[in-house]
Amino acid sequence: MATWLYRLGTGAYRHRRLVLAAWLAVLAAAVACLVLLGGKLDNEFTIPGSESQRAQDTMAEDFPAAAGTSAQIVFTAPEGRTVTDPQAATAIQRTLAAARDAPQVAVVIPPDKAGTVTPDGRTALAQVNYDVDRAALDDGTLDALEDTTGAAKEAGLTVSVGGQAYGNGVLTPTALELLGVAVALGVLVVTFGSLLAAGMPLLTAFVGIGTALTGLLAVSSGVTVSSTALSLALMLGLAVGIDYALFVLSRHRNQLARGMGPEESTGRAVATAGGAVVFAGTTVVIALVGLTVVGIPFLTVMGLSAAATVLIAVLVAITLLPALFGVAGDRLTPHPDSRAARRATQTHHKDDTTPTLGKRWTALVTRRPLLVLLAGTAALVTVALPATDLRLALPDNGSAGHDTTQRQTYDTVADAFGPGFNGPLLVLAEADADGQDGQRRTAAVARRLQQLPGVVKVGAPQYAPESGRAVIQVVPDGGPQDEATQDLVDSIRGDAAAIERETGTAVSVTGTTAIGIDVSDRLSDSLVPFAAVVVGLCLVLLLLVFRSLVVPVKATAGFLLSVAASFGAVVAVFQWGWLADALGVARTGPVVSFLPVVLMAVLFGLAMDYEVFLVSGMREEWVRTGRARESVVEGAGHAARVVTAAALIMFFVFASFVTSEDAIVKPIAFALAFGVLVDAFVVRMTLVPAVLAMVGRGAWWLPRALHRALPDLDVEGARLETPRQETDPPLAEFPEPTNLTKR
């Protein structure tokens, strides 16, 4: 692989104008497709094959208004007045009449018909049904509904509009969210000591992000793409795009400082650091593509979108970046008196007596490796303890910002009528009869549902005499994310067989709340199998790269510790409320249900990223010297500065998105930021050197049979130094330096 990447890097250097033109053409083509095709994001969650989804699809045949999305209009009278006063009642009637004429509205259910007026008469709730789902609402439809409330407001009523038709919008990067880019630039300037070098990773990252996001938006014209998928692609594109370029550029500048020519240095940088980038990017892509096995469409699109973004970032790092090296030429060479040049010289000459900070830290860690291992593991396990209380659910309008109309409506409804009115269940009753007999049977089902614990109200069945089907609205005692609501769904499904025997009517539970519960259950059930796939992949890939048994096992254990600690931190903040106010968490409660699988997929790739760059340096030193402990200190010391810069850039990029008001993006960004911080600085730069120092020569042991069977990927680019002769003896189980030096 190193040889092929060397040729790719030197080819991009020589044909830099052609490569630059090709990337500009790709970006222009993506923009042109977006302009021609347009694009619309869809935040609907569906789960094919589930009971709730099947019932929703069946219900749409007879009750399109019930199967579509809905909005709520809440009227609140001032103190001392009621909504039934003549003036208020007239204003409400005028408002609802205007709502019936609003775009795409199918049915308006007034408060008196629905029985949704509080006992004190101060608050009334009307429901507006659409016969399409939320994604099919035209731009301006909800704005038109809000405009109908003028008459009620003029009458002195407080009016808010919300409901399921409102959801998470498209994430628009703000100044705070773009702060991560500014911090990344600062880290790059400190790392390289050059504005030209610091700006290059940002430039390539923006090209990659621009290509990926415009292409994704263009695809959304024909494929369902959520705003969360776009947000995740943006976060990952920024983070890995900058970091991958950082790794390659750092190797290139070090080689230039040691006197290597720009073209040769470009080829070797792409072959070595670029090889590690290809491996790390491949792990991220495979893990993200693995989200397709869960079988939930929106998660599949999210994984594929993020994987495509990472793949583009890898391609940019090994093609566009070398072309830019060709444009810059010798100008990327550090000044002979600069700190960057001194660091490169110090790395090259091992007899230098001034150790770097990374080398000093690694020496400290390896001095008492067992103590460091026990202390670090205990700390991570302690942080992970809250994860035992992890609860999963899809976010609702109660997680929206306090200043949004949907959150104000949600809170008003919960206070006035109870939390269950924010997430009613729909029961589809299919009677084995038609006409009046079918009507009697569905009425019997409604009476039976009213007797279940946790039911506040059961609406009158909406009956379709032609099919014998009816829709019954059931208002639970708890809110959409409460465990009591899930228990009620389980109770109705558990009683379905008994209800059918008694009434001759089959029942199934659906609606937005039930679909959300089924999505969360499917994701919870897939968590362990997905983790097993990721862990197995980790073992196999690292076995191929490092040709060692200890390194893959140690890396996998460290990854699991990082994930567990991230889960614990998320639960502490977003469920328990620790630091919730400081981080702007609108409401504590269950964690967004697909966060665990997304976190495992992304953090797996990033963890392997740091693992490869740190451990490959250690292995290079072991191959060169054969001294186990010294190789750990030297190898980690050389890579520590670049890995630290990369981890800080990723942390600040992810952390900047924690400022988002999006209830889905905020916890995912927090989990990724915390996970990167823990994995890079606690696991990779502390526990990994400690373990390898304890194991010594055993860290690089591989049985002879496996050594012969496994392909040599040559990620470190050893073949570029001195091609191995066919007469060279095979490597021993504990390879001696004399054998390896011939490579």
VEXDO-150070 format. One record per residue (C-alpha): x, y, z; residue number from 1. Coordinates in steps of 0.02 Angstrom, whole numbers, m for minus. Each point is the difference from the previous one (the first is absolute). Layout:
<nodes>
NODE       xx       yy       zz     i
NODE        X        Y        Z   NUM
...
</nodes>
This chain:
<nodes>
NODE       xx       yy       zz     i
NODE        0        0        0     1
NODE      142      119       42     2
NODE       75      m17     m174     3
NODE     m165       36      m85     4
NODE      m31      152      111     5
NODE      177       62      m34     6
NODE      m37        0     m185     7
NODE     m167       85       28     8
NODE       80      137      104     9
NODE      141       36     m122    10
NODE     m122       m7     m146    11
NODE     m113      129       83    12
NODE      153      108       34    13
NODE       57       m4     m182    14
NODE     m174       22      m75    15
NODE      m60      124      130    16
NODE      m95      110     m122    17
NODE      m98     m147      m67    18
NODE      m41      m61      176    19
NODE      m55      173       57    20
NODE     m108       20     m155    21
NODE      m78     m172       29    22
NODE      m50       43      179    23
NODE      m70      168      m53    24
NODE     m100      m89     m134    25
NODE      m69     m126      126    26
NODE      m50      141      118    27
NODE      m80       99     m141    28
NODE      m95     m155      m59    29
NODE      m69      m28      176    30
NODE      m57      181       12    31
NODE      m80      m10     m173    32
NODE      m95     m158       48    33
NODE      m64       86      156    34
NODE      m58      151      m99    35
NODE      m86     m107     m132    36
NODE      m77     m132      113    37
NODE      m26       99      158    38
NODE      m18      m95      162    39
NODE     m111      m17      151    40
NODE       44      m76      167    41
NODE     m118     m124       84    42
NODE        6      m24      189    43
NODE     m135     m134        7    44
NODE       47     m160       92    45
NODE      m68     m159      m77    46
NODE       32     m182       44    47
NODE      m57     m121     m136    48
NODE      m64     m167       60    49
NODE      m51       59      174    50
NODE     m179      m15       63    51
NODE      m17      188       16    52
NODE       60       33     m178    53
NODE     m112     m135      m75    54
NODE     m149       71       93    55
NODE       46      177      m55    56
NODE        6      m53     m182    57
NODE     m166      m93       14    58
NODE      m82      147       89    59
NODE       50      116     m141    60
NODE     m118      m93     m117    61
NODE     m158       47       96    62
NODE       55      143      112    63
NODE      129      106      m90    64
NODE      m28      146      119    65
NODE       35     m110      150    66
NODE      152      m81      m83    67
NODE       76      167      m48    68
NODE       85      123      116    69
NODE      m94      119      114    70
NODE       18      167       83    71
NODE      m73       73      160    72
NODE      m70      173       34    73
NODE      m11       45      184    74
NODE     m108      146       59    75
NODE       25       70      175    76
NODE     m114      134       74    77
NODE       68      135      118    78
NODE      m27      m13      187    79
NODE     m183       25       42    80
NODE      m64      m48     m173    81
NODE      m40     m164      m87    82
NODE        9      m63     m178    83
NODE     m190      m23        2    84
NODE      m34      186       23    85
NODE      m94       65     m153    86
NODE      142      107      m63    87
NODE      131     m136       24    88
NODE     m112     m138      m71    89
NODE      m34      105     m156    90
NODE      185       35      m23    91
NODE       42     m185       16    92
NODE     m133      m46     m129    93
NODE       68      128     m122    94
NODE      176      m66       27    95
NODE      m51     m180      m30    96
NODE     m100       49     m154    97
NODE      156       84      m71    98
NODE      102     m155       47    99
NODE     m118     m111     m102   100
NODE       39      107     m153   101
NODE      188       m4       32   102
NODE      110      m96     m125   103
NODE       m2     m190        9   104
NODE     m115       m8      151   105
NODE     m115     m153       m5   106
NODE      m98       10      162   107
NODE      m13      120      146   108
NODE      m67      m72      163   109
NODE      m65      140      112   110
NODE       19       m7      190   111
NODE     m185      m29       35   112
NODE       m5     m152     m115   113
NODE      162      m73       68   114
NODE      m45       39      180   115
NODE      163       93       25   116
NODE      m50      147      108   117
NODE       72        8      176   118
NODE     m121       m6      148   119
NODE       37      181       44   120
NODE      m43       51     m179   121
NODE      160       97      m26   122
NODE       87     m114     m128   123
NODE      m64      m85     m157   124
NODE       90     m116     m121   125
NODE      m43      m21     m184   126
NODE       78     m127     m116   127
NODE       42       29     m183   128
NODE       26     m157     m106   129
NODE       93      m10     m165   130
NODE      m21     m147     m118   131
NODE      187       m4      m37   132
NODE      149      m33      111   133
NODE      112      138       65   134
NODE      127      m18     m141   135
NODE     m137       31     m130   136
NODE      m54      166       74   137
NODE       38      142     m119   138
NODE      112      144       49   139
NODE     m107      130       86   140
NODE     m141     m119       50   141
NODE       33       16      186   142
NODE       31      186      m16   143
NODE     m171       16      m81   144
NODE      m78      m95      146   145
NODE       82      117      125   146
NODE      m67      150      m97   147
NODE     m179      m59       33   148
NODE       15       39      186   149
NODE      m17      189      m21   150
NODE     m183        9       49   151
NODE       29      m93      163   152
NODE      147      108       45   153
NODE     m101      158      m34   154
NODE     m130      m65      122   155
NODE      132       m5      138   156
NODE       34     m187       m5   157
NODE      174      m73        9   158
NODE       22     m117     m148   159
NODE      140     m123      m42   160
NODE       15     m124     m142   161
NODE       97     m162       11   162
NODE      m24     m188      m11   163
NODE       77     m141      m98   164
NODE        6      101     m162   165
NODE      141       99       79   166
NODE      165      m86       17   167
NODE      186       26       m6   168
NODE       47      117     m141   169
NODE      157        8     m103   170
NODE      154       41      101   171
NODE       67      169      m53   172
NODE      178       27       61   173
NODE       12      152      112   174
NODE      149      101       55   175
NODE       19     m111      154   176
NODE       m6     m160     m102   177
NODE      129       69     m122   178
NODE      112       44      148   179
NODE       70     m176      m13   180
NODE       74       44     m169   181
NODE       84      155       73   182
NODE       72     m102      143   183
NODE       59     m131     m124   184
NODE       92      135      m96   185
NODE       83       57      161   186
NODE       55     m178       41   187
NODE       70      m21     m176   188
NODE       97      163       11   189
NODE       77      m54      165   190
NODE       38     m173      m69   191
NODE       81       57     m162   192
NODE       57      176       41   193
NODE      m53       53     m175   194
NODE     m161       79      m65   195
NODE       26      m81     m170   196
NODE       13     m173       76   197
NODE     m141       34      123   198
NODE     m119       56     m135   199
NODE       28     m150     m112   200
NODE      m98     m129      105   201
NODE     m144      123       16   202
NODE       m3       29     m187   203
NODE       m4     m185      m41   204
NODE     m130      m34      136   205
NODE     m115      133      m72   206
NODE       18      m73     m175   207
NODE      m46     m172       67   208
NODE     m146       65      102   209
NODE      m65      106     m143   210
NODE        3     m148     m118   211
NODE      m80     m119      125   212
NODE     m138      114       64   213
NODE      m53       69     m168   214
NODE       m4     m176      m69   215
NODE     m100      m60      150   216
NODE     m126      141      m19   217
NODE      m17      m38     m185   218
NODE      m32     m184       38   219
NODE     m135       50      126   220
NODE     m113       45     m147   221
NODE      m25     m187      m29   222
NODE       55      m82      163   223
NODE      m61       34      177   224
NODE      138       98       88   225
NODE      m23       71      175   226
NODE       74      162       66   227
NODE       91     m106      131   228
NODE       88      m94     m140   229
NODE       55      167      m72   230
NODE       60       60      171   231
NODE       98     m159       34   232
NODE       81        9     m171   233
NODE       48      181       32   234
NODE       77      m40      171   235
NODE       95     m151      m63   236
NODE       54       85     m160   237
NODE       77      144       95   238
NODE       85     m109      130   239
NODE       74     m137     m108   240
NODE       32      115     m148   241
NODE      113      112      106   242
NODE       81     m144       95   243
NODE       41     m108     m151   244
NODE       83      146      m87   245
NODE       92       41      162   246
NODE       78     m173        9   247
NODE       62        2     m180   248
NODE       59      181        5   249
NODE       93      m27      164   250
NODE       99     m145      m74   251
NODE       36      100     m158   252
NODE       69      151       95   253
NODE      108     m108      112   254
NODE       77      m81     m152   255
NODE       27      168      m84   256
NODE       87       65      157   257
NODE      120     m148       m9   258
NODE       50       46     m178   259
NODE     m111     m113     m104   260
NODE      m59       70     m167   261
NODE     m182       58      m13   262
NODE      m53     m130     m128   263
NODE       82     m146       88   264
NODE      m66       60      167   265
NODE     m176       12      m70   266
NODE        7     m180      m60   267
NODE       68      m65      164   268
NODE     m123      102      105   269
NODE     m147      m70      m99   270
NODE       72     m175        9   271
NODE       27        2      189   272
NODE     m116      124       85   273
NODE     m120      m14     m147   274
NODE       m3     m189       22   275
NODE      m50       23      182   276
NODE     m134      123      m58   277
NODE      m67     m126     m124   278
NODE       m8     m133      135   279
NODE      m80      114      129   280
NODE     m124       69     m126   281
NODE      m44     m176      m57   282
NODE      m41      m51      179   283
NODE     m116      150       20   284
NODE      m84      m35     m167   285
NODE      m26     m185       38   286
NODE      m69       37      173   287
NODE     m120      132      m68   288
NODE      m57     m112     m141   289
NODE      m32     m130      135   290
NODE     m145      107       59   291
NODE      m98      m73     m146   292
NODE      m14     m167       91   293
NODE     m118       79      128   294
NODE     m134        6     m135   295
NODE      m68      175       35   296
NODE       m3      109     m157   297
NODE       44      168       77   298
NODE      147      m78       92   299
NODE       58      m86     m159   300
NODE        1      166      m93   301
NODE       88       84      146   302
NODE      137     m131        0   303
NODE       24        1     m188   304
NODE        2      191       m6   305
NODE      132       12      135   306
NODE      100     m142      m80   307
NODE        0       89     m168   308
NODE       62      159       85   309
NODE      144      m92       84   310
NODE       44      m88     m163   311
NODE       10      167      m89   312
NODE      111       66      140   313
NODE      120     m146      m27   314
NODE        4       28     m187   315
NODE       34      185       26   316
NODE      145      m40      118   317
NODE       88     m117     m121   318
NODE      m33       94     m164   319
NODE      m45      184       21   320
NODE      121       30      144   321
NODE      152      m69      m96   322
NODE      m50      112     m146   323
NODE        2      150      117   324
NODE      171      m56       61   325
NODE       55       15     m181   326
NODE      m71      176      m10   327
NODE       87       52      162   328
NODE      164      m85      m42   329
NODE      143       49      117   330
NODE     m106      130       89   331
NODE      m65     m134      119   332
NODE      177      m34       61   333
NODE       19       63      180   334
NODE      128      138       25   335
NODE      165      m73       60   336
NODE       m9      100      162   337
NODE     m183      m37       34   338
NODE      m65     m114      137   339
NODE      m79     m112     m133   340
NODE      171      m29      m80   341
NODE       81      m34      169   342
NODE     m137     m125       43   343
NODE       23      m90     m166   344
NODE      188       m7       25   345
NODE      m23      m61      178   346
NODE     m116     m137      m60   347
NODE      125      m53     m131   348
NODE      154        0      113   349
NODE      m30     m113      147   350
NODE      153       62       95   351
NODE      m83      170       32   352
NODE       m2       30      188   353
NODE     m157      110        5   354
NODE     m153     m112       15   355
NODE     m167       60      m63   356
NODE     m150       20      114   357
NODE      m78     m155      m77   358
NODE      155     m101       34   359
NODE        9       62      179   360
NODE     m183      m46       28   361
NODE       23     m174      m75   362
NODE      155      m28      107   363
NODE     m100       49      154   364
NODE     m143     m116      m46   365
NODE      114     m148      m33   366
NODE       97       24      162   367
NODE     m142      m76      103   368
NODE     m106      m81     m136   369
NODE     m105     m113      113   370
NODE      m47      144      114   371
NODE      m46      110     m150   372
NODE     m102     m141      m77   373
NODE      m99      m33      160   374
NODE      m29      186       36   375
NODE      m52       41     m179   376
NODE     m116     m149      m14   377
NODE      m80       37      169   378
NODE      m30      181      m51   379
NODE      m83      m50     m164   380
NODE     m107     m134       84   381
NODE      m57      130      127   382
NODE      m50      121     m137   383
NODE      m90     m142      m89   384
NODE     m108      m50      150   385
NODE     m148      115      m45   386
NODE      m15      m96     m165   387
NODE      m90     m138       96   388
NODE     m149      120        8   389
NODE       m1       33     m187   390
NODE     m175       24      m72   391
NODE      m36       26     m184   392
NODE     m139       94      m89   393
NODE      m28      113     m149   394
NODE       m6      186       41   395
NODE     m166       92       m2   396
NODE      m51      182        9   397
NODE       37       m1      187   398
NODE      184       m2      m50   399
NODE      m16      154     m110   400
NODE       65      169       53   401
NODE     m102       94      130   402
NODE      m28      146     m119   403
NODE      m76     m105     m140   404
NODE     m187       m6      m30   405
NODE       m3     m191        3   406
NODE       83       m5      172   407
NODE     m119      132       69   408
NODE     m149     m100      m66   409
NODE       72     m161       71   410
NODE       22       74      173   411
NODE     m173       82        0   412
NODE      m86     m162      m52   413
NODE       95     m101      130   414
NODE      m42      123      140   415
NODE     m182       23      m48   416
NODE      m53     m173      m59   417
NODE      140     m119       47   418
NODE      157      m62      m88   419
NODE      m93     m138      m91   420
NODE      m89      125     m113   421
NODE      169       39      m78   422
NODE       19     m179      m61   423
NODE     m166      m90      m20   424
NODE       m2     m178      m63   425
NODE     m104      m56     m148   426
NODE      m79     m173        5   427
NODE      m53      m75     m166   428
NODE     m149     m115       27   429
NODE      m43     m119     m144   430
NODE     m169      m81       32   431
NODE      m49     m165      m76   432
NODE     m164       81      m53   433
NODE      m68      155      m84   434
NODE     m144      121       22   435
NODE      m80       20      171   436
NODE       72     m165       63   437
NODE      176       60      m36   438
NODE      m38      165       83   439
NODE      m60      m89      157   440
NODE      156     m106        5   441
NODE      119      149      m15   442
NODE      m99       90      137   443
NODE       28     m153      110   444
NODE      186       12      m36   445
NODE       m1      182       55   446
NODE      m86      m47      164   447
NODE      129     m138       29   448
NODE      144      121      m31   449
NODE      m72      122      126   450
NODE       19     m132      136   451
NODE      189      m18      m23   452
NODE      111       79      133   453
NODE       90      157      m57   454
NODE     m140       58     m117   455
NODE      m66      176       28   456
NODE     m122       12     m143   457
NODE      m65     m103     m146   458
NODE      m76       94     m146   459
NODE     m154      m55      m96   460
NODE       47     m121     m141   461
NODE       11       72     m176   462
NODE      m84     m139     m100   463
NODE       14      m44     m184   464
NODE     m153     m108      m40   465
NODE       67      m61     m168   466
NODE      152      m85       77   467
NODE      m58      m28      179   468
NODE      153       93       64   469
NODE        3      132      134   470
NODE      129      115       77   471
NODE       m7       29      187   472
NODE      104      134       84   473
NODE       68      m50      171   474
NODE       77      133      112   475
NODE      127      m75      121   476
NODE       38       66      172   477
NODE      183       28      m42   478
NODE       90      101     m131   479
NODE       72      m69     m164   480
NODE      168      m42       80   481
NODE      m65      m67      166   482
NODE       23     m183       45   483
NODE     m185       m5       50   484
NODE      m48       36     m181   485
NODE      108     m142      m63   486
NODE      m79     m113      132   487
NODE     m172       48      m64   488
NODE       49      m42     m179   489
NODE       63     m169       60   490
NODE     m162      m27       98   491
NODE     m111       34     m151   492
NODE      104     m116     m108   493
NODE        0     m131      137   494
NODE     m191        8       11   495
NODE      m24       m1     m189   496
NODE      m35     m187       m7   497
NODE     m127        9      142   498
NODE      m85      152      m79   499
NODE      m15      m91     m166   500
NODE      m78     m153       85   501
NODE     m126      107       94   502
NODE      m48      123     m137   503
NODE       51      m82     m162   504
NODE      109      152      m36   505
NODE      188        2      m31   506
NODE       90      147       78   507
NODE      172       75      m30   508
NODE       83      154       72   509
NODE       73      135     m110   510
NODE       24      188       m7   511
NODE      156      106       19   512
NODE       28      m49      181   513
NODE      m17     m187      m33   514
NODE      115       10     m153   515
NODE      129       90      107   516
NODE      m11     m137      132   517
NODE       23     m135     m132   518
NODE      151       91      m74   519
NODE       80       12      172   520
NODE      m34     m184       36   521
NODE       75      m52     m167   522
NODE      155      105       34   523
NODE       17      m67      177   524
NODE      m11     m179      m63   525
NODE      131       33     m133   526
NODE      125       82      118   527
NODE       88     m158       59   528
NODE       11      m83     m173   529
NODE       64      161      m76   530
NODE      130       18      139   531
NODE       55     m179      m33   532
NODE       23       38     m185   533
NODE      101      158       37   534
NODE      109      m89      129   535
NODE       31     m146     m118   536
NODE       44      120     m140   537
NODE      120       90      116   538
NODE       91     m160       42   539
NODE       17      m57     m180   540
NODE       58      167      m72   541
NODE      131       30      134   542
NODE       61     m178      m16   543
NODE       30       32     m185   544
NODE       85      167       26   545
NODE      114      m37      148   546
NODE       20     m188      m18   547
NODE      m16      m20      188   548
NODE     m124      m80      120   549
NODE       25      117      147   550
NODE      m25      162      m96   551
NODE     m175      m43      m67   552
NODE      m62      m65      168   553
NODE       67      152       92   554
NODE      m71      120     m130   555
NODE     m171      m82        8   556
NODE       m6        6      190   557
NODE       48      183       m5   558
NODE     m136       37     m128   559
NODE     m131      m83      111   560
NODE       58      103      149   561
NODE      m13      160     m102   562
NODE     m176      m43      m60   563
NODE      m59      m48      174   564
NODE       70      162       74   565
NODE      m86      101     m136   566
NODE     m166      m86       36   567
NODE       22       38      184   568
NODE       35      184      m32   569
NODE     m152       15     m115   570
NODE     m114      m78      130   571
NODE       69      114      137   572
NODE      m31      157     m103   573
NODE     m154      m37     m105   574
NODE      m95     m117      118   575
NODE       57       50      173   576
NODE       23      184      m39   577
NODE      180       25       56   578
NODE       64      160      m83   579
NODE     m162        5     m101   580
NODE      m24      187       25   581
NODE      180       38      m45   582
NODE      m16      m99     m161   583
NODE     m171       69      m44   584
NODE      m95     m165       10   585
NODE     m183       46      m25   586
NODE      m68     m154       91   587
NODE       76     m151       84   588
NODE      m68     m172      m39   589
NODE       37     m153     m107   590
NODE      147       10     m120   591
NODE      m37        8     m186   592
NODE      m21     m182      m48   593
NODE      126      m12     m142   594
NODE      141       89       93   595
NODE       83     m162       63   596
NODE       20      m81     m171   597
NODE       57      163      m81   598
NODE      124       31      141   599
NODE       72     m176      m12   600
NODE       17       11     m189   601
NODE       84      171       m3   602
NODE      107      m18      156   603
NODE       62     m169      m60   604
NODE       75       78     m155   605
NODE       74      148       93   606
NODE       74     m112      135   607
NODE       82     m108     m132   608
NODE       65      161      m79   609
NODE       98       45      156   610
NODE       48     m181       31   611
NODE       80      m17     m171   612
NODE      101      161        9   613
NODE       63      m34      176   614
NODE       34     m186       m8   615
NODE       72        3     m177   616
NODE      133      119       65   617
NODE       38     m120      142   618
NODE        9     m146     m121   619
NODE      118       95     m115   620
NODE      117       27      148   621
NODE      m15     m184       50   622
NODE       40      m54     m177   623
NODE      151      116       m1   624
NODE       72      m33      172   625
NODE      m81     m156       75   626
NODE      m10       87      172   627
NODE     m178      m18       60   628
NODE      m19      132      138   629
NODE      108      128      m88   630
NODE     m101      m25     m159   631
NODE     m159       43       93   632
NODE       73      162       69   633
NODE       83       53     m163   634
NODE     m147      m46     m112   635
NODE     m133       81      106   636
NODE      109      152       29   637
NODE       19       30     m187   638
NODE     m187      m16      m37   639
NODE      m67       84      157   640
NODE        2      179      m67   641
NODE      m95      m40     m159   642
NODE     m124     m114       88   643
NODE      m28      133      133   644
NODE      m34      132     m132   645
NODE     m117     m118      m93   646
NODE      m97      m45      157   647
NODE      m17      182       53   648
NODE      m64       48     m172   649
NODE     m129     m140        3   650
NODE      m51       44      177   651
NODE      m28      183      m36   652
NODE      m92      m35     m164   653
NODE     m120     m120       87   654
NODE      m13      110      156   655
NODE      m50      151     m105   656
NODE     m156      m96      m56   657
NODE      m51      m27      182   658
NODE      m60      181       m7   659
NODE     m134      m54     m125   660
NODE     m182        6       56   661
NODE      m36     m158      m98   662
NODE      m53     m136      124   663
NODE       81     m135     m108   664
NODE      162       86      m50   665
NODE       43       65      175   666
NODE       18     m169       91   667
NODE       86      m81     m150   668
NODE      126      143       m9   669
NODE       29       m7      188   670
NODE       26     m188       m4   671
NODE      125       13     m143   672
NODE       96      143       80   673
NODE       12      m89      167   674
NODE       43     m165      m83   675
NODE      141       76     m104   676
NODE       73       86      154   677
NODE       m3     m159      104   678
NODE       59     m116     m136   679
NODE      144      108      m61   680
NODE       73       60      165   681
NODE      m49     m133      127   682
NODE       m5     m159     m103   683
NODE      120       23     m147   684
NODE      131      116       75   685
NODE       m4      m70      178   686
NODE      m67     m177       14   687
NODE       70      m62     m166   688
NODE      183       42       40   689
NODE      m23      m72      174   690
NODE      m66     m166      m65   691
NODE      133      m17     m135   692
NODE      137       41      125   693
NODE      m65     m135      116   694
NODE      m11     m131     m137   695
NODE      170       42      m74   696
NODE       55     m109     m146   697
NODE     m164      m97       12   698
NODE      m91      150      m74   699
NODE       65      m46     m172   700
NODE      m22     m188       12   701
NODE      m96      m92     m136   702
NODE       m8     m189      m25   703
NODE       96      m60     m151   704
NODE     m155      m73      m82   705
NODE      m92      167       11   706
NODE      154       93      m58   707
NODE        7     m102     m159   708
NODE     m188        5      m30   709
NODE      m31      186       25   710
NODE       38      123     m141   711
NODE      130      134       37   712
NODE      m87      167      m28   713
NODE      162       99       34   714
NODE      m91      150       74   715
NODE      165       69       65   716
NODE       75        0     m175   717
NODE      148     m111       43   718
NODE       18      m59     m180   719
NODE       37      178      m54   720
NODE      161        1       99   721
NODE       84     m159      m58   722
NODE     m103     m125     m100   723
NODE       10     m171       81   724
NODE       96     m131      m99   725
NODE      m79     m167      m36   726
NODE      147      m85       88   727
NODE      m35       88      165   728
NODE      m43     m122      140   729
NODE     m178        0       69   730
NODE      m36      102      154   731
NODE       12      m89      165   732
NODE     m140        2      128   733
NODE      101      135       92   734
NODE       88       82     m148   735
NODE      179       48       27   736
NODE       59      172      m60   737
NODE      126      m78     m119   738
NODE     m137      m89      m97   739
NODE     m110      154       m4   740
NODE      139      120      m49   741
NODE       11      m86     m169   742
NODE     m172       66      m37   743
</nodes>
